[in-house]
Structure formats: C-alpha cells, structure tokens
Amino acid sequence: MLTLVPPYTAADVIRELASGNWDPASDRTHQNALSALIPGWVAAGITLADLAVLREYSVHARERLSASYLAGCSDMGSLMSKARRVIEWRDIQVARIVAQSTP
C-alpha cells in the first residue's frame, strides 16, 4: 500500500501558529489529533502559507487559537475563508489609509 506523506506536520502547524495569538497548553496532548487532520487539510488545499494567514488573523482579531481548538474545528475551510477575508480587508484598509495620507 502506498502512503502519502503530508507536506507538513503537526509540529510545523504549531510552530507556524505559535507566534500568533496561540495558547500552548494543549500542544502536546493534541499533536496526534492535529496529525490526523492534516491529510484532510492538505486535500482541501490548506498550505503552511494559509496557516500563516490564520496566524495573522489570530493576532488581528484577537482570537486565541490552540491545538485543541484546531482539533475540534469541524470546518477548517470555513475558518480559513474567514481568516483570508479579514486579513484581505485589513490590508485594503491600510492601503487606503496610506494612500489618503500621501500627498
């Protein structure tokens, strides 16, 4: 049987998100659960770059994320969509403010 190795691991996910608004309390206890979810995330097209957007979102929206939160997230695609929209909106607002303040 051929087994595909996901392009990132639970440790990579935690490392990426840890510099955001991250609660490390459940990192060890939920690492296996995250590992089990990663193939589904990969199949849905979620990359480490997407998780970087989720990290930015957690800081901007002041939403505390954790390994247990992600393990219990029933719709990671929806969470990623919300994160992308919020960060895109933030970037548009910042660009607008910069444009208005430049003579």
C-alpha positions as CSV (number, residue, x, y, z in Angstrom):
1,M,0.0,0.0,0.0
2,L,1.2,3.5,-0.9
3,T,1.1,6.0,1.9
4,L,1.5,9.7,1.0
5,V,3.3,11.9,3.5
6,P,1.7,15.3,4.0
7,P,3.8,18.3,3.2
8,Y,3.8,19.5,6.8
9,T,3.4,18.0,10.3
10,A,1.6,18.9,13.4
11,A,4.8,20.3,14.8
12,D,5.0,22.6,11.7
13,V,1.4,23.8,12.3
14,I,2.2,24.6,15.9
15,R,5.5,26.3,15.0
16,E,3.7,28.4,12.4
17,L,0.8,29.5,14.7
18,A,2.8,29.8,17.9
19,S,4.0,33.3,17.0
20,G,0.4,34.5,16.8
21,N,-2.3,34.6,19.5
22,W,-1.6,31.0,20.5
23,D,-2.3,29.0,23.7
24,P,0.4,26.3,24.0
25,A,-1.3,24.5,26.8
26,S,-2.6,21.7,24.6
27,D,0.3,21.4,22.1
28,R,1.5,18.0,23.4
29,T,-1.9,16.5,24.2
30,H,-3.4,17.3,20.8
31,Q,-0.5,16.8,18.5
32,N,-1.7,13.4,17.4
33,A,-5.2,14.8,16.7
34,L,-3.7,17.5,14.6
35,S,-1.6,15.0,12.7
36,A,-4.8,13.0,11.9
37,L,-6.4,16.2,10.5
38,I,-3.6,17.3,8.3
39,P,-4.3,15.0,5.3
40,G,-7.8,16.4,5.1
41,W,-6.4,20.0,5.3
42,V,-4.0,19.2,2.5
43,A,-6.7,17.6,0.4
44,A,-8.7,20.8,0.9
45,G,-5.7,22.8,-0.3
46,I,-4.7,24.3,3.0
47,T,-0.9,25.0,3.0
48,L,1.5,26.4,5.5
49,A,1.2,29.7,3.8
50,D,-2.6,29.6,4.6
51,L,-1.7,28.8,8.2
52,A,0.5,31.9,8.2
53,V,-2.7,33.9,7.3
54,L,-4.5,32.2,10.1
55,R,-1.7,33.3,12.5
56,E,-2.1,36.9,11.3
57,Y,-5.8,36.6,11.7
58,S,-5.5,35.4,15.3
59,V,-3.4,38.4,16.1
60,H,-5.6,40.9,14.3
61,A,-8.9,39.5,15.5
62,R,-7.5,38.8,19.0
63,E,-8.8,35.2,18.6
64,R,-6.9,32.8,20.8
65,L,-6.1,29.6,18.9
66,S,-4.7,26.3,20.3
67,A,-4.1,22.8,19.2
68,S,-7.3,21.7,21.0
69,Y,-9.2,24.4,19.2
70,L,-8.0,23.3,15.8
71,A,-8.5,19.6,16.7
72,G,-12.1,20.4,17.5
73,C,-12.7,22.7,14.5
74,S,-15.3,21.0,12.4
75,D,-14.8,23.2,9.3
76,M,-11.3,24.3,8.8
77,G,-12.1,25.5,5.3
78,S,-14.6,28.0,6.7
79,L,-12.2,29.2,9.3
80,M,-9.5,29.7,6.7
81,S,-12.0,31.6,4.5
82,K,-12.9,33.9,7.3
83,A,-9.2,34.5,8.1
84,R,-8.4,35.3,4.5
85,R,-11.3,37.7,4.1
86,V,-10.4,39.5,7.4
87,I,-6.7,39.9,6.5
88,E,-7.6,41.0,2.9
89,W,-10.0,43.6,4.3
90,R,-7.3,44.8,6.8
91,D,-4.7,45.1,4.0
92,I,-7.2,47.1,1.8
93,Q,-8.0,49.4,4.7
94,V,-4.3,50.0,5.5
95,A,-3.5,50.7,1.8
96,R,-6.5,53.1,1.6
97,I,-5.2,55.0,4.7
98,V,-1.7,55.1,3.4
99,A,-2.9,56.4,0.0
100,Q,-5.0,59.1,1.7
101,S,-2.1,60.3,3.8
102,T,0.3,60.5,0.9
103,P,0.3,63.9,-0.8
